[in-house]
């Protein structure tokens, strides 16, 4: 999708209208929109050129933000700048890392924390708002089942209940990012790495990521008698959006 650029005219439109037009209409309006290279590749090339020239300024911040929007992940950006350090100079890479670290700070946790992201959670996607990822950590037929569950920002599961006649329920061990847990009729509880949530059987609840953060927890299924999960309605947007 073509994005209209007006930074040149907004900044230099009166002082240097020709330069502003070249910046907005030619550089960003034509060169950046040429389909010969995808936007992600163009962002990587631009980052490499700017770091090599030591041009770590406000325009560099813009290009790091653009690279992120164009699909350059936090992991990829770290690898790019590390590689560049050996060719463009250690001080240039250090300066670039300071800016990149700030731009990507809200992406902490998007690789699933210490246990890894796992696979897209397609099996249960109908009961989730947004994308979640599942990485089993144990074999459920041989031991207590544990899985690393990762939620993208704004992702949460539906209200649900872990039914059991005896025992049962679930324990959440929070490992990365920021999230929420809420029981029916109670205030939502903010979750951070190191928090532990013990969910008793037959309690209606939901859990998921905050609006601005990835979130991972280990879900431990507590053994019990006649255990089964009941999936219920979605968490309504008003309830979720009001969480701060």
C-alpha positions as CSV (number, residue, x, y, z in Angstrom):
1,X,0.0,0.0,0.0
2,X,1.4,3.4,-1.0
3,X,1.9,5.8,1.9
4,X,1.9,9.5,1.3
5,X,4.9,11.3,2.7
6,X,4.7,15.0,3.7
7,X,7.6,15.4,6.1
8,X,9.6,17.4,3.5
9,X,6.8,19.9,2.9
10,X,6.0,20.2,6.6
11,X,9.6,20.9,7.5
12,X,11.1,22.7,4.5
13,X,8.1,23.5,2.3
14,X,8.6,27.3,2.4
15,X,12.3,27.4,2.8
16,X,13.2,24.8,0.2
17,X,10.1,23.7,-1.8
18,X,12.1,21.9,-4.5
19,X,14.0,19.8,-1.9
20,X,10.7,19.1,-0.1
21,X,9.1,17.9,-3.3
22,X,12.0,15.7,-4.2
23,X,11.9,14.2,-0.7
24,X,8.2,13.6,-0.6
25,X,7.4,12.8,-4.2
26,X,10.5,11.2,-5.6
27,X,12.4,9.6,-2.8
28,X,9.4,8.4,-0.8
29,X,6.7,8.7,-3.5
30,X,8.6,6.8,-6.2
31,X,11.8,5.1,-5.1
32,X,10.4,3.6,-1.9
33,X,7.3,2.5,-3.8
34,X,9.1,0.7,-6.5
35,X,8.0,-2.9,-6.4
36,X,11.5,-4.2,-7.5
37,X,12.4,-4.4,-3.8
38,X,10.0,-5.0,-0.9
39,X,9.7,-2.4,1.9
40,X,11.4,-4.6,4.4
41,X,14.5,-5.0,2.2
42,X,14.6,-1.2,1.5
43,X,14.4,-0.5,5.3
44,X,17.4,-2.9,5.9
45,X,19.4,-1.2,3.1
46,X,18.6,2.2,4.5
47,X,19.6,1.2,8.1
48,X,22.9,-0.2,6.8
49,X,23.7,2.9,4.8
50,X,22.9,5.3,7.7
51,X,24.9,3.3,10.3
52,X,27.9,3.0,7.9
53,X,27.9,6.8,7.6
54,X,27.4,7.4,11.3
55,X,24.2,9.3,10.7
56,X,22.5,8.3,14.0
57,X,20.1,11.2,14.4
58,X,16.3,11.9,14.3
59,X,16.1,10.7,10.8
60,X,17.7,7.4,11.9
61,X,15.0,7.1,14.6
62,X,12.4,7.5,11.9
63,X,14.0,4.8,9.7
64,X,14.2,2.3,12.7
65,X,10.5,2.9,13.4
66,X,9.8,2.4,9.7
67,X,11.8,-0.8,9.6
68,X,9.8,-2.2,12.5
69,X,6.6,-1.3,10.7
70,X,7.9,-2.9,7.5
71,X,8.5,-6.2,9.3
72,X,12.0,-6.1,10.6
73,X,11.8,-8.0,13.9
74,X,13.6,-7.2,17.1
75,X,15.8,-10.3,16.6
76,X,16.6,-9.4,13.0
77,X,17.4,-5.8,13.9
78,X,19.8,-6.9,16.6
79,X,21.5,-9.3,14.2
80,X,21.8,-6.6,11.5
81,X,23.4,-4.1,13.9
82,X,25.8,-6.7,15.3
83,X,26.9,-7.6,11.8
84,X,27.3,-3.9,10.9
85,X,29.5,-3.3,13.9
86,X,32.4,-5.2,12.2
87,X,32.1,-3.2,9.0
88,X,30.7,0.2,9.9
89,X,32.5,0.6,13.3
90,X,31.8,-0.3,16.9
91,X,30.8,3.2,18.0
92,X,28.3,3.5,15.2
93,X,26.7,0.2,16.1
94,X,26.5,1.2,19.8
95,X,24.8,4.5,18.9
96,X,22.3,2.6,16.7
97,X,21.6,0.0,19.3
98,X,20.6,2.7,21.8
99,X,17.9,4.0,19.5
100,X,16.8,0.5,18.3
101,X,16.5,-0.8,21.9
102,X,14.1,2.0,22.7
103,X,12.0,1.5,19.5
104,X,11.7,-2.2,20.1
105,X,11.3,-2.2,23.9
106,X,7.5,-3.0,23.8
107,X,8.4,-6.2,21.8
108,X,10.0,-7.9,24.8
109,X,8.5,-11.3,25.0
110,X,7.6,-11.8,21.4
111,X,9.8,-14.8,21.1
112,X,8.0,-16.7,23.8
113,X,10.4,-15.8,26.6
114,X,12.8,-18.4,28.0
115,X,10.9,-21.3,26.5
116,X,10.5,-20.1,23.0
117,X,7.5,-19.1,20.9
118,X,6.2,-22.5,19.7
119,X,3.6,-22.9,17.0
120,X,0.6,-20.8,16.1
121,X,-2.2,-22.0,18.3
122,X,-4.6,-22.9,15.6
123,X,-6.3,-25.7,17.5
124,X,-7.8,-23.3,20.0
125,X,-7.9,-20.1,17.9
126,X,-11.7,-20.0,17.9
127,X,-11.6,-19.3,21.6
128,X,-9.0,-16.5,21.4
129,X,-9.1,-12.9,20.3
130,X,-5.9,-12.3,18.4
131,X,-3.0,-14.7,17.8
132,X,-1.5,-17.0,20.4
133,X,1.3,-19.5,20.3
134,X,1.6,-22.8,22.0
135,X,4.8,-24.8,23.0
136,X,4.1,-28.0,24.9
137,X,6.8,-28.6,27.6
138,X,5.7,-32.1,28.7
139,X,4.0,-35.1,27.3
140,X,0.4,-35.2,28.7
141,X,0.2,-38.9,28.5
142,X,3.3,-39.4,30.7
143,X,3.2,-36.6,33.3
144,X,1.5,-33.4,34.3
145,X,0.8,-31.3,31.2
146,X,2.6,-28.0,31.0
147,X,2.8,-25.7,28.0
148,X,4.3,-22.3,27.3
149,X,1.5,-20.0,26.0
150,X,2.4,-16.7,24.3
151,X,-0.1,-14.0,23.4
152,X,0.5,-11.2,21.0
153,X,-0.4,-7.7,22.2
154,X,-4.2,-7.4,22.7
155,X,-4.7,-11.2,22.5
156,X,-6.7,-12.9,25.2
157,X,-8.7,-16.1,25.5
158,X,-12.5,-16.3,26.1
159,X,-14.0,-16.6,29.5
160,X,-13.7,-20.3,30.4
161,X,-14.0,-22.8,33.3
162,X,-11.8,-25.7,34.2
163,X,-14.4,-28.1,35.5
164,X,-13.6,-31.0,37.9
165,X,-15.3,-33.0,40.6
166,X,-12.1,-33.1,42.6
167,X,-8.8,-31.3,42.1
168,X,-8.3,-29.9,38.7
169,X,-7.9,-26.2,37.8
170,X,-4.8,-24.6,36.4
171,X,-1.6,-22.8,37.5
172,X,-0.1,-20.0,35.5
173,X,3.6,-19.2,35.9
174,X,4.3,-15.8,34.2
175,X,7.6,-15.6,32.4
176,X,7.7,-12.7,30.0
177,X,5.9,-9.4,29.1
178,X,2.8,-8.0,30.7
179,X,-0.7,-9.5,30.8
180,X,-4.0,-9.8,32.7
181,X,-6.0,-12.3,34.6
182,X,-9.6,-11.9,35.7
183,X,-12.2,-14.0,37.5
184,X,-15.9,-13.4,37.0
185,X,-17.2,-10.7,39.3
186,X,-13.7,-9.5,40.4
187,X,-11.3,-6.8,39.2
188,X,-8.7,-7.8,36.7
189,X,-5.2,-8.6,38.0
190,X,-2.1,-7.3,36.2
191,X,0.5,-10.0,35.5
192,X,4.2,-9.6,35.2
193,X,7.2,-12.0,35.1
194,X,7.5,-14.0,38.3
195,X,3.7,-13.8,39.1
196,X,1.9,-17.1,39.9
197,X,-1.8,-17.5,39.5
198,X,-3.6,-20.4,41.0
199,X,-7.0,-21.0,39.3
200,X,-9.3,-23.2,41.2
201,X,-11.7,-25.6,39.6
202,X,-15.1,-24.4,38.4
203,X,-14.1,-20.7,38.4
204,X,-15.0,-18.6,35.4
205,X,-12.0,-16.6,34.2
206,X,-9.9,-15.3,31.3
207,X,-6.2,-14.3,30.8
208,X,-4.1,-12.8,28.1
209,X,-1.7,-10.0,27.0
210,X,-1.9,-6.3,27.7
211,X,-2.7,-3.9,24.8
212,X,1.0,-2.8,24.5
213,X,2.9,-6.0,25.3
214,X,3.5,-9.6,24.3
215,X,2.9,-11.9,27.2
216,X,4.0,-15.5,28.0
217,X,3.1,-17.9,30.8
218,X,3.5,-21.5,31.5
219,X,0.1,-23.2,31.9
220,X,0.1,-26.2,34.2
221,X,-3.0,-28.4,34.2
222,X,-3.7,-29.6,37.7
223,X,-4.7,-33.3,37.8
224,X,-8.2,-34.1,39.0
225,X,-11.3,-36.2,38.6
226,X,-13.6,-35.7,35.7
227,X,-11.7,-32.7,34.4
228,X,-12.9,-30.8,31.3
229,X,-12.7,-27.2,30.0
230,X,-15.7,-25.3,29.0
231,X,-15.2,-22.3,26.6
232,X,-17.6,-19.4,27.0
233,X,-18.1,-15.9,25.5
234,X,-15.4,-13.5,24.4
235,X,-14.1,-10.8,26.7
236,X,-16.0,-7.8,25.4
237,X,-13.9,-5.0,24.0
238,X,-15.1,-2.3,26.5
239,X,-14.0,-4.5,29.4
240,X,-10.6,-5.2,27.9
241,X,-9.9,-1.7,26.5
242,X,-10.5,-0.1,29.9
243,X,-7.7,-2.1,31.4
244,X,-4.6,0.1,32.1
